[in-house]
Amino acid sequence: MALFDRWLGNRFFCRVLHKVAFGAVMLLCTALSVLSSVSRPVASAQAAAFQEWPSTWDGALLRPLALSEVEHRFAVNFPGRIARLTDGERLFVMREVLAPTRMLHPAPDCYRALGYRIEGTRLERDAQARLWRCFTAARKQGQTLRVCERIVDADGTAFTDTSAWYWAAASGRSPGPWHAVTVARPM
């Protein structure tokens, strides 16, 4: 016991012991992370599950739109696919996500980056009782949009918060592929 007390009283020994313990914990975390990523299905296998973008939304016919140059550059590195569609009244941005990613941004962040002011963020249910995170996006030039977004996983679980989706997906609690839908309509 006296020997043990003498070692713990040695500051150099305690510093070395602390560093060794920290290194062991970091090694364990790395190993768990690698094992977790190996156990996930590969993105290419998930891609096979993708059919086509929907041709209707709540009874309204959808037609595809071309991605803008900026959207196209973004889509090149996106882990999945991106489409823009319209029913003539609303704009739909649909993303099929094959892996947890921070590239799936919350819609308010994207609209702010485009120069919109974001107001009135709240959760809403639509006529089909689906839960959405909605907000008003207004530009100084007078253009105002009502924007709503949600993410749905392969099991049908819906997320209205991008960060909550990311952590559920990254930890394996939410299976992919995931479908993120953002709907914007003029007000």
Buried (B, 14 or more C-beta within 10 A) or exposed (E): EEEEEEEEEEEEEEEEEEEEEEEEEEEEEEEEEEEEEEEBBEBEEBEEEEEEBBEEBEEEEBEEBEBEEEBEEBBEEBBBBBBBBBBEEBBBBBBBBBBBBEBBEBBBEBBEEEEBEBEEEEEEEEEEEBBBBBBBBBEEEEEBBBBBBBBBBBEEBEBBBBEEBBEBBBEEEBBBBBBBBBBBEEE
